[in-house]
Amino acid sequence: MSSMYKETDVILIGAGIMSATLASLLKELAPEWKISVFEKLSGPGKESSNEWNNAGTGHSALCELNYTPEKSDGSIDITKAVKVNEKFQLSRQFWSYLVRSGRIQNPQEFIRPIPHMSFVEGDKNVTFLKKRFEALSNHPLFQGMEFSADPDKLKQWIPLIMEGRTANEPIAATKIDSGTDVNFGALTRMLFEHLKDEQGAINYKHRVKNIERMSDGLWEVKVQDLDSGEIEYHTAKFVFIGAGGGSLPLLQKTGIPESKHIGGFPVSGLFMVCRNPEVVAKHHAKVYGKAKIGAPPMSVPHLDTRYIDGQQSLLFGPFAGFSPKFLKRGSNLDLIRSVKPSNVLTMLAAGMKQRKLTQYLIQQVLLSNEKRMEALRTFIPNAKSEDWEIVVAGQRVQVIKDTAAGKGNLQFGTEVVNSADGSLAALLGASPGASTAVFVMLDVLERCFTEQMPGWKAKIKEIIPSYGISLAKNPDLIKEVHASTAQTLGLR
């Protein structure tokens, strides 16, 4: 077994949507830089970014009820919904730029228009949804949202969900037609194809074994070619760890102070899939309900129209589960190996705090297929078992960290961890993840390329017109951005 050394400017670990987005941005801002990508699987977008491993909602808070909590005084807090929506608008603008400039083609292969809906049952939930609608529909980012508690109207909107529904319990829904279905797997593959054309060094079936800081300040990344077994050593000024659930173990190898007191809690998931054309034809929307009490936000039940490989299907779920693996194709020892002297107290504190979540996950793991069908029938009363099959979704690793609120707090968002000098960054966490990839990678640029950013800002503004501007405070810019991106991406 031989070894070899190679120098590059930027090393990206993991060939998912985050690395693809960062690489694409850097190629626009610093086209002369050499970028090397290392991915242990045989191609891009095969883990969390894969179209079968996420819901592809294009999270923009149009339908996700957990982004609009009810406050103690009964009012609705739309702060998070506005922020999430603004972040997704950055993604739309970047994708639109890539299509307009010929970097990628055929946007319909990765994004399609689809109504986003929220659906609730019971007096209390109907009242909540009405208040949510009133709070959001007046906001410029949520123009066009409709509300109805009329069963006849709902039969027009969601015939499959209303078919066979006999309960006298009040029901209601909101609907907004500006939602999207995003195939993040297809988009990831397109972006890496473009990077390959731009002479990016993309190395599949290469596993990163270690990341170490050298005396000259460069990072040395030890990589194994899984085909030949050969060990390679690559050096770079900047390293980004975007390996999904695999990011935490790699971050721990760097030894940077910022990697201490951080843990990970893996959550797996299942979806039910229907490919029966007669059933699929009766539903055209992404419909989100309310999560059960004690369930994590990523377990909000939803029934989604999906476009994958040119075929239309329906996905329902997710059903949460537990696996000690940090990646779908990971090891059963991942969780144990992630416990270090620096985070053991953090992990123990989380264990004490998350007993209800653990109990919920155990209940989910023990669900029979018939129990899953019962859950599905709360959405589709006439659902038949023979029309639905189980698909295992991707692994998500929720961040556990010490915060001002105490030790071992479970975080449900996406977090960037970077070294003090900005020479290394890692992405941890889960939803809304892929939908906000552009916002997250712009955050990485701002944190890690402080010297270059003043010279890059004009180009970034050309690529993303709303960069550095609050869309929520600029209704005219919202209309302009919506119209231009909708036209370029074929969303009209």
N, C-alpha and C positions, 0 to 999 in steps of 0.2 A: 504494500500500500504506500503510494507516494503522496507527497504534499506539494502545494504550490501557493504562491502569493500573488494577489492582484490588487491594484489600487483603483479606487473609484471615488466619485464625489459624494454620492448618496446611496445608502443601502436601505431597501425596503424589505421587511420580512413579512411574508404573507401576501398571497395574490387575490385578495378580496376587494370589495368596493372601496374601502378606505385607502389602501395602497394605490389602487387604480386612479382614484381621484387625486391623491397627492402627487403622483407621478405626472398626471396630465396637467395639473396646475404648474408644477415645476418646469415642465417642457415648454410651457407658454412663457414663463417668467425668466427662465435661465436655460435656453435651448442648448447652450454649449456644455452644460453639466453632464457628466456621465452618471447614469442611474443603473443600479443593479438590483434585481428583485430575486428573492429566494422563496420558493414554495415547495413544501414537502410532498404535495399531491401532484398528480400528473397534468394538471391544467389549472386555469384561473376560475375563481368563483365556485369552488366545489364544496365549501363548508357553509358558514353562516350566510354568505351572500347568495348562495344558490337559490333558484326560484322555488324549489320544493322545501326549502328550509326556513322560509319566512313568508309572511302574509302578503308582501308586495303592495301594501296599502298606499304607499306614498304618504306617510303620516303627516298630516297638515292640520290635525285637531278639528277637522270638520265633523267627525263622528265619534271620536274617542272620548267617552264620558269622564274617564279618570283625569283628563286634562282640565276639567272645569269643576272643581270641588265646590260643594255647598258650604258656605261659612256659617259660623254659629248664629249669626243674625238672620239666616235664611237666604241671604243674597248669594249670587254665583260669582266665584272668582275666575275671571277669564284670562288672568295674567299669563299662565303657562300656555294656554291655547294660542294666544297671540304670538308668544315667543316661538313656539313650535312651527306655527304657520309661516312666520317670517323666515325661519331657517329653511323650510322646504322651498320657499320662493327663490332662495339663493341657488338651490340645486337646479330648479327649473331654468334659471337664467344661464347657469353654466352649461347645462346640457344643450340649451338652445344655441349658445355660442358655438359649441363643438359641432352641431349640425350645420349651422349657418356658414361656418368657416370650412366645412368639408372634412373636419377631423373624423367624424363618424357619420354614417348614412342610415337611412331607413329607421327613423325614430319610432315608427309603429311597431318595430320589433321589440322595443323595451318599454314603451309607455303608451297607454290608451286611456281615453276618457271613460269614466264610470261614476255614476252617482254614489256619493257617500251618505249613509243614513244611520241614524240612531233609532233604536226600537226599544220601548219599555212597556211593562205591564204593571197595573196596580195604581191606586189613587196617588200614593206618595211619589212614585216614580214619574207618573204623568205630570204632576205638579212641578217636580224638579225639571223635567225636560222642557216644559213650557217656559219656566224661568230662564233656563239655559238658552233657549231659542231667542227670548226677548233680549237677553244680554249680548248674544253674539250677532244677531241679524242686523243690528244697527251699526255694527263695526265694519269699516271698509274692507277688511280682509275676508269677511264672511257674507258678502253681499249675495243675494239670490237664495238664501236658506229659506225653506218652507217648513211649516209645522202643521200637522193634522192629527186629530183624534177621531176623525170620521172613518168608521170601518169601510165604507164604500170607497172613499178616497184611498185608503191604505190598500184595498184590493187592486187598485190601479197601479200603485207604486210597487207593492211586493206581493203579487198574486200567490207565489209558492208558500210564503209564510202565512198568508191569510186563509189559504185553502184548508177546509176542514176545521177551522178554529171555532169552537163552540162556547168557550168560556165567556161569562158575562162580565169578567173583570175589565175595567177600563184599560185601553191601550192607546199608544200614541207613537208618532215617529216624526223625525225631521229628515229633510232631504235637501241635498245641495248638489247640483249637476256638475260643478267644477272639480270634482274629485278625480283621482286617477288610479289605475292599476299599473304598477311598475315591476317589470321583470329585472330585478337587480342582477341576476345571474347573467342574462343576456347583455346588459349594460356593462358589467365587469369585463366580459369577454371582448366586447367592442373596444373598450378603453385600452385593454392590453394589446389588442391587435394593432391599434393606432400607435401605442408605445413601441411595439416591435418594429413598425415601419420607420419610427424615428430613431432607430439604432439603440433602443434600450436593451440592456442585457437581462433577459428574463430566463431564469433557471428553475425549471420544474423538476420535481423529484430530487430536491436538494433540502436536506434537513439542517437547520441551524443548531449546532451543538453547544456553542458558548459565545458570549459577548464580553469583551474585556477592554478596559481602557489602557492605552499604551502610554509610555513616558512622554511621548511627543504630543499627546492630546488627542491623537486619532483613536478611533474605535477599531479593534480587531474582531472580526466575526469569523468564527470557526464553523465551516460548513462541510457536510458529508454528501457526496454524490451518491444517491441511493442505488443507482444502476451499477456503477463501477466500484463503489466502496471507497473511492479516493477522498482524502481529506484536503480541503482547500482553505486558505486563509485570505480573507478580503479585508482591506482597510478603507475607512471612509471618515470624512469630517462629520457627517451626520447620519444617524441611524434612526429609522422609524420602525417600531414594532406594531404591526397591524395584523396580528395573527389570530384575531377572534379570541376564543377561549384559551388559546395557546399563548396569549400575550403575557399573562401574569407570570408563569414560570420563566419566560425569557427575560422579563423585566427584573425578576429576582436575581438572575445570573449577572446582571450588570453591576450590582453592588452599590448603585447610587443611593444616597440617603433617602431620596424621595420614594424609593421602592419599599421602604420599611413600613411596618404597621398597616399593610394592605393585605387583605385576603380575598378569596373568591368563593362564591357559593354556586355550584352548578345546578341549573334547572333544565330538564329536558322537556320535550313536548311531542304530542301526537296531533295530527289533523285527520279528519274524516274527509274523504274525497269522493265526489260523484262525477261520473263521466257519462251517465245516461243522457243522450241528447234531448229526450222528451222532458226530463226533469230540469236539465240545465237551461233549456229554452224558456222556462217559466220564471227565471230570476236574473235580473240584470242590475246588480248593485253590490256594494260592500255595506253590510248591515251590522252594526256593533250594538251589543246589549250592555248590561251592567255586570261587573264581576261579583261573584259571591263574596259574602263577608268573610274576611280572612284569606282570600285568594290574592296572589301577587298581581300587580297591574298587567303583567304580560299575559295573564290568563283570562282577560276579558273575552267572553264568547262572541264570535262573529261569524257570519255567513258571507263568503266572498265569491264573487265572480272572478275567475282568473283566466288569463290568456297565457298558456305555456306551450311552446313548440307548435304554435299555430292552432292549438286546440283550446276550446273553451271548456272549463270545468267549474265545479263548485267545491270550495273548501269550507269545512266547519270545524271550529275548535278555538283555541288550542286546548287540549287536555294536558295539564301539567304532569310531570313525572320527576323522578330523581334518578340520576346516574352519577357516580363519582368521576366520570369522564369530563374533561374540560372541552373536548372537541368530539364531534360525532364519531370521528375515526381516531379517538384518543385512547388513553390507557385507563384501566380501572384504578390505577394507582395515582392518577393526576391530583385528586383532592388531598390525599395523604402527603404526597411529595410537596405540595404547596405550603404546608405548615412548616414554618421556620421559627427559630428562636425569637426573631424580631416581630413575628405576627401571631404567635401562639395565644397570647392574652387577648388580642383582638378577636381571634377566631372563637375562643372560649366564651367571650362576652356575647358574641353574636349568637352562639348556640343557646345561651340562656334566654336571650331576647326573642329568638325566632321559633319557640316551641310550637306556636299555633301554625306557623307556616310549614314546619316539618310535619305536623299532624295532617295538614291539608294535603301535602305532597304524597304522604303515605296513602291517604284515602284515594287520591287520584291514581296512584300506581296500581291499587287493588281493584279499580273499576273493571267490570266485565264489559264485553262488547254490548250486551243488552243495556247496561247502565249508561253507556255512551250514547246508545240510540235513544234512551229516555231523555238525555240532555239535548240531543238533536231535535227531538220532537217538541221541546219547548219553543223551538224556532220554527220547525216544519212539522205540524201535527200529523200529516199523512206520510211522513218519511218511511220508506221500506228498507229493511236491512240489506236486501240483495242489491240495492242501488249504491251502497256506500262501502268503501274500503278504508283501511287504516294506512296512513303514511307517517313515518317517523320524521319529525321536524329536526331542525338543528339544535345543538346545545347552546345555552346561554350561560355565561358566568357573571352573576351579579357581584358587584364590588362590595367588599366589607371593609370599612375603614373607621378610624377614630375621628370623631368630629367634636365640635363644641358641645354637642348634646351627650357626649360620653363615648365610651369605647365600644367597638364592635357594632357599628350601625350599618345596616344593609341598604345599599343605594340602588335605585332602580333605573338610573339614567346611564348616559355615556360620559366617560371621564377621560381627559388627557392627563397623563403624568409625564413631566419632563424634567431633565436635569437642570440644575441652576444655570449652567452656561448655555443651555439650549442645543447642545450637541446630540442629544438623544431624547426621543419622545416615544411614548407607548399609549395605545388606546385600549381602555378597559370598559366593560359594561355592556349594556344591551340596548333595548328600545329607547327612543325611536331610531337609533343607529343609522342604518343605511340611508334613510330618507334625509337625514341631516348631514350627510357625508361632506358636502361642500363647506357648510358652516364649520364643522369640526376641523377640517383640514386647513381652512383659513385661520382658525384659532392656532393650529400647530405652526403655521407660517409666522403669525404674529409673535408667538412665544419664542420660537427657535431661530428666526432669521431677522432679528431686530436691526442689524446693520443694513441688510438688503431691502427691507420693507419700504423705506422712503422712496427708493428708486423703482419699486415694483407697483406702487399704489395706482399710478395712472393706468398701467396695463390691466390691473385687477378691475378698475372701474370700467374699462372698456369691455372686459369679459362679463362682469357682473355689475350692471348699472346701479343697483341699490346697495352696493357694498359701502358700509360705514354710515348708512342712512336708515332711520327708523321708518319702515314702510307704514307702520301703524299711524304715524303722524303725517304721512304724505299720501293722501287718497288719490291724487292725480297720478303719482308715480305708480301706485298699485294698478290702476287701470291700464297704464302704459305697459307695465311689465307683464300683466296678465294677457293683454291682447297680443303683444309681440311673441311671447313664449308659446301661447296657445296656437298661433299661426305656424310658427317654425316647427313645433313638435307635433302638429296635426291633431290638436285637441279640440278643435271647433266642431 
